Amino acid sequence: MTAVHQPEIGSVGEVLERVRALLPTIAEHSAENDRQRCVDLDVIEALREAGAFRIAAPRRHGGLEAGLRSMLDLSALIAEADGGTSWVTTLSNIQSWSTCMYPSHTVDEVYADHGPDTICCGVVTPGGTARKVDGGYRVTAQWPYASASNHADWCGGGVWLLDGDGDEEDQAMVLIPRGDVTIKDTWHVAGMRASGSNTIVATDVFVPEHRLISMLPMISGTYVDDFPNNPFYRSAFGPMLIMVLVGPQLGLGRAALDLTIRKASSKALAYTNIERQEDSVAFQLLVAEAAAKIETAHLHAYRAADDVQRYADQGVYPDFAARARIRADSAVALRSVNSAINTLLDASGAGSFAEVNAMQRIWRDSNVASRHAVMLPQVSMESYGKALLGRRDHITAII
């Protein structure tokens, strides 16, 4: 479907203003999105028209190249209305950013039809293989947990590049148009249901040479030298992949706090003589504790985003210690939001788990999303501990 282009959208502020106006509509669809395990198409098209998918798109195609802080702002804002819709937007935008690591004519191909409003999805983990043939590669793979795949125009996927003997010689990424793959309905989960993170299936698909790139420059940071005039695309690969996923969590925390506060003046404290929750000192303490945890998450998330931007502006790929500390920031942010939501559930009571109560969906979305393999807090903290101790026995390349 060809998007309605809005060339007059010239800044992140305009995008955020347009998206903020859509929050009631997004919230109205949130419960049904959850039931259907997919974001409503009308919501997706409204976000396209608002410019939500162009925030990380290349400027020469009408995008904004807005940076990690702006990506967090947008994701958090959408998550105030619906976590799944935010996740879809977030994953499309980070794939848009990584797409610009490909040769310029490949980028032009991706943005040829839909311009800056192109929706992308991608999975970094190798899900299959690529074999060299004349003019390109034959790719067969399955990529599960492909968020935004229900709506994507282009799909990215990790592959093992095989040599003539069938041995693995490199880890690579490929770009494939949506029409060349199928989507297998596999996303049956407890939370983040609306993200529609199904499985992309590619069966002996021909991929031209210009749509495959090695992952080695991304992992080593050498790609930074390829963008002497563009700080956004010099942003550190691992920190970008990890920190962008914190954005929806920030919005989910804010949504849970807002919901709790709004009900506090009209809801009694069950089995007590307190007619309004807000009159309870215990309730006041729980709300304050949760708010402080959510603020902590924001402080760590935006410190990390500012560090990513600072290194990118300098054209420097941050060393292992700096990247590991950014991963630790993501862990603190995730745990803080999860803990805050649990605290707010203590304050709000068992009624929060009623299906008609948005709080239970916020709780499910936050807890499922925080277990995404790219950003597991345990891996992040172990990596930071190794960095502090001068160890080099890394357990993940995504740092």
C-alpha positions in Angstrom: 0.0 0.0 0.0 1.4 3.3 -1.0 1.6 5.8 1.9 0.3 9.3 1.8 3.5 11.3 1.8 3.6 14.4 4.0 6.6 16.4 2.7 5.8 19.3 5.0 6.9 17.2 8.0 10.4 18.7 8.5 11.2 18.0 12.2 11.0 15.5 15.0 8.9 18.0 16.9 6.2 17.9 14.2 6.2 14.1 14.2 5.8 14.0 17.9 3.0 16.6 17.8 1.1 14.6 15.1 1.6 11.3 17.0 0.5 12.9 20.3 -2.8 13.8 18.6 -3.2 10.1 17.6 -2.8 8.7 21.1 -6.6 8.5 21.8 -7.0 6.6 18.5 -4.1 4.3 19.3 -5.4 3.6 22.8 -8.9 2.9 21.5 -7.5 0.1 19.3 -5.1 -1.3 21.9 -7.3 -4.0 23.4 -8.3 -5.3 20.0 -4.7 -5.1 18.8 -3.9 -7.4 21.7 -6.6 -9.9 20.9 -5.8 -9.9 17.2 -2.1 -10.1 17.8 -1.6 -7.4 15.2 -1.8 -3.6 15.1 -4.9 -2.4 13.2 -4.1 -1.3 9.7 -5.9 2.1 10.2 -3.5 2.8 13.1 -0.5 1.9 11.0 -1.6 4.2 8.2 -2.3 7.0 10.6 1.3 6.6 12.0 2.6 6.6 8.4 0.9 9.9 7.7 2.1 11.4 11.0 5.7 10.6 9.9 6.4 8.0 12.6 8.2 5.7 10.3 10.5 8.4 8.8 12.3 9.4 11.9 15.3 7.2 11.1 14.9 7.2 7.3 17.6 8.9 5.1 17.2 12.6 4.5 17.8 12.3 0.8 14.5 10.3 0.7 12.6 12.7 2.9 13.5 11.1 6.2 14.7 12.9 9.4 17.8 10.9 10.6 16.8 12.1 14.0 19.1 10.2 16.4 18.6 7.8 19.3 17.2 10.3 21.7 14.4 11.2 19.3 13.8 7.5 18.6 13.3 7.0 22.4 11.0 10.0 22.6 8.8 8.7 19.8 8.7 5.1 21.1 7.9 6.2 24.6 5.1 8.5 23.5 3.4 5.8 21.4 3.7 3.3 24.3 1.7 5.6 26.5 -1.2 4.5 24.4 -0.2 1.0 23.4 3.0 -1.0 23.9 2.6 -3.3 20.9 2.1 -0.4 18.5 5.2 1.3 19.9 7.2 -1.9 19.5 6.2 -2.2 15.8 7.2 1.4 15.2 10.4 1.0 17.2 11.6 -2.1 15.3 10.8 -0.6 11.9 12.8 2.5 12.8 15.9 0.7 14.0 15.7 -1.5 10.8 15.5 1.7 8.8 18.7 2.9 10.5 20.6 -0.3 9.9 19.4 -0.4 6.3 21.5 2.7 5.6 24.6 0.6 6.3 24.0 -0.9 2.8 25.4 0.7 -0.4 23.6 3.8 -1.4 21.9 2.3 -4.4 20.5 -0.4 -2.2 19.1 2.2 0.1 17.6 3.9 -2.9 15.9 0.7 -3.9 14.4 0.2 -0.5 12.9 3.7 -0.4 11.9 3.9 -4.1 8.2 3.0 -3.7 7.1 4.4 -0.3 9.7 7.1 0.3 10.5 8.0 4.0 7.3 6.2 5.1 8.7 2.7 4.2 8.1 0.2 6.9 10.9 -2.3 7.6 11.4 -5.3 9.8 14.5 -7.3 10.6 16.1 -10.1 12.6 19.9 -10.0 13.2 20.2 -13.6 14.3 21.2 -15.9 11.4 18.1 -17.9 10.5 19.5 -19.7 7.5 22.0 -19.6 4.7 23.1 -17.7 1.6 24.9 -19.5 -1.2 26.8 -17.6 -3.9 25.3 -17.8 -7.5 25.7 -15.6 -10.6 24.8 -12.0 -9.7 24.0 -12.7 -6.1 22.9 -15.3 -3.6 20.2 -18.0 -3.0 18.8 -17.6 0.5 16.8 -20.1 2.5 15.9 -19.1 6.0 13.3 -18.7 8.7 13.5 -15.6 11.0 11.2 -15.9 14.1 10.2 -13.0 16.3 10.2 -10.6 13.4 8.3 -7.6 14.9 6.5 -5.4 12.4 6.6 -8.2 9.8 2.8 -7.9 9.4 3.1 -4.4 7.9 6.7 -4.3 6.5 7.5 -3.4 2.9 11.1 -4.8 3.3 12.5 -7.5 5.5 16.1 -7.8 6.8 17.5 -11.1 8.1 20.7 -12.6 9.3 22.3 -15.4 7.4 25.4 -17.6 7.3 27.3 -17.0 4.1 28.5 -20.4 2.8 31.5 -21.0 0.6 31.7 -23.4 -2.3 32.1 -26.4 0.0 29.1 -25.4 2.1 31.1 -24.2 5.0 30.3 -21.0 6.9 32.6 -18.2 5.9 30.9 -15.1 7.2 27.8 -13.8 9.1 25.8 -11.4 6.9 22.5 -9.6 6.6 20.2 -9.6 3.6 17.4 -7.3 2.5 14.4 -8.9 0.8 11.1 -7.2 -0.4 8.0 -8.4 1.3 6.7 -10.0 -1.9 9.6 -12.5 -1.9 8.9 -14.0 1.5 6.0 -15.4 3.4 4.9 -14.8 7.0 4.2 -17.8 9.2 1.7 -17.1 12.0 3.8 -18.2 15.1 3.4 -15.3 17.5 1.2 -16.8 20.3 2.5 -15.3 23.5 1.4 -13.7 26.8 2.5 -10.1 26.2 3.5 -7.7 23.4 0.9 -9.7 21.4 0.1 -6.7 19.1 3.7 -6.6 17.9 2.8 -9.5 15.5 6.4 -10.8 15.8 5.8 -13.7 13.5 8.3 -15.8 11.5 9.6 -14.6 8.1 10.2 -17.5 5.7 12.5 -17.2 2.6 12.6 -20.3 0.4 15.4 -20.3 -2.2 15.0 -16.6 -2.7 17.4 -14.8 -5.1 19.1 -11.8 -3.4 21.3 -9.6 -5.6 24.8 -8.9 -4.5 24.1 -5.4 -3.4 21.5 -6.5 -0.9 23.9 -8.6 1.2 26.4 -7.1 3.6 28.9 -8.6 6.1 28.2 -8.2 9.8 31.9 -7.9 10.6 32.1 -4.1 10.1 29.1 -3.6 12.4 30.5 -5.8 15.1 34.0 -4.3 14.8 32.8 -0.7 14.4 34.8 -0.1 11.2 31.7 1.1 9.4 32.0 4.4 11.2 34.6 5.5 8.7 32.1 5.0 5.9 30.0 8.0 7.0 32.4 10.9 7.4 29.5 13.4 6.9 26.7 11.7 8.7 26.8 11.3 12.5 23.5 9.4 12.7 24.9 6.5 10.8 28.1 6.5 12.8 26.1 5.6 15.9 27.5 2.5 17.6 25.7 -0.6 16.3 25.3 -2.6 19.6 24.2 0.3 21.7 21.7 1.4 19.1 20.1 -2.1 18.9 19.9 -2.4 22.6 18.9 1.1 23.7 16.2 1.6 21.1 14.2 -1.2 22.8 14.1 0.7 26.0 11.9 3.4 24.5 8.6 1.4 24.7 9.4 0.6 28.3 9.6 4.2 29.3 6.2 4.9 27.8 4.7 1.8 29.5 6.0 3.0 32.9 4.5 6.4 32.3 1.2 4.9 31.3 1.0 2.7 34.4 1.8 5.6 36.6 -0.8 7.9 34.9 -3.5 5.2 35.1 -2.8 4.7 38.8 -2.9 8.4 39.7 -6.1 9.0 37.6 -8.0 6.4 39.5 -6.7 7.4 43.0 -9.3 10.0 43.7 -12.3 7.8 42.9 -11.3 4.3 44.0 -11.6 3.1 47.6 -8.9 1.1 49.3 -10.6 -2.3 49.5 -11.4 -3.8 52.9 -10.4 -0.6 54.7 -12.3 2.5 55.8 -10.3 4.7 53.3 -12.7 5.9 50.6 -10.1 7.3 48.3 -6.8 5.6 47.6 -5.0 9.0 47.4 -5.8 9.5 51.1 -3.8 6.4 52.1 -0.2 7.1 53.2 0.8 3.6 52.1 -0.6 4.3 48.7 1.2 7.6 48.5 4.5 5.9 49.4 4.0 3.3 46.7 3.2 5.8 44.0 6.2 7.9 45.0 8.5 4.8 44.9 7.2 3.8 41.5 7.6 7.3 40.1 11.2 7.5 41.3 11.9 4.2 39.6 10.4 5.4 36.3 12.5 8.6 36.6 15.6 6.5 37.2 14.8 4.6 34.0 14.6 7.8 32.0 17.8 9.1 33.5 19.8 6.0 32.5 18.2 5.7 29.1 18.8 9.3 28.1 22.3 9.3 29.5 23.1 6.3 27.2 21.4 8.0 24.2 23.5 11.2 24.8 26.7 9.1 25.0 25.8 7.3 21.7 25.3 10.7 20.1 28.5 12.2 21.5 30.7 9.4 20.1 28.9 9.5 16.8 29.4 13.3 16.6 33.1 12.7 17.2 33.3 10.0 14.6 34.6 7.6 17.3 33.5 4.1 17.9 33.2 3.7 21.7 35.5 1.2 23.3 34.3 -2.0 25.0 34.1 -0.4 28.4 31.9 2.5 27.2 29.6 0.2 25.2 29.3 -2.2 28.1 28.3 0.6 30.4 25.6 1.6 27.9 24.3 -1.9 28.1 24.3 -1.6 31.9 22.2 1.6 31.5 19.6 -0.5 29.5 19.5 -3.1 32.3 18.9 -0.5 35.0 16.2 1.1 32.9 14.4 -2.2 32.2 14.5 -3.4 35.8 13.4 0.0 37.1 10.4 0.1 34.8 9.4 -3.5 35.6 9.8 -2.9 39.3 7.8 0.3 39.1 4.9 -1.4 37.3 4.9 -4.2 40.0 4.8 -1.5 42.7 1.9 0.2 41.0 0.1 -3.1 40.8 0.6 -3.4 44.6 -0.9 0.0 44.9 -3.8 -0.7 42.6 -4.8 -4.1 43.8 -6.1 -7.3 42.2 -8.6 -5.4 40.0 -5.6 -4.4 37.9 -5.7 -7.9 36.4 -9.2 -7.7 35.0 -9.2 -8.0 31.2 -10.9 -4.7 30.9 -8.2 -2.9 32.8 -5.3 -1.6 30.7 -2.9 -2.2 33.6 -2.7 -5.9 33.0 -1.8 -5.4 29.4 0.9 -2.9 30.3 2.3 -5.4 32.8 2.3 -8.2 30.3 3.8 -6.1 27.5 6.6 -4.7 29.7 7.6 -8.1 31.1 7.6 -9.9 27.8 9.5 -7.1 26.0 12.1 -6.9 28.7 13.1 -10.5 28.1 14.1 -9.8 24.5 17.3 -11.7 23.9 19.2 -8.6 22.5 18.8 -6.8 25.8 18.6 -9.4 28.7 19.6 -7.5 31.8 21.7 -10.4 33.1 23.8 -10.4 29.9 24.2 -6.7 30.1 25.3 -6.7 33.7 27.8 -9.6 33.1 29.2 -7.7 30.2 29.6 -4.6 32.3 31.2 -6.5 35.1 33.7 -8.1 32.7 34.6 -4.6 31.4 35.1 -3.2 34.9 37.4 -6.1 35.7 39.4 -5.8 32.4 38.1 -9.2 31.2 37.9 -10.0 27.5 35.9 -13.3 27.6 32.9 -11.7 25.9 29.6 -13.6 25.9 27.9 -11.5 23.2 29.0 -9.6 20.1 26.1 -7.1 20.6 27.8 -4.6 22.8 
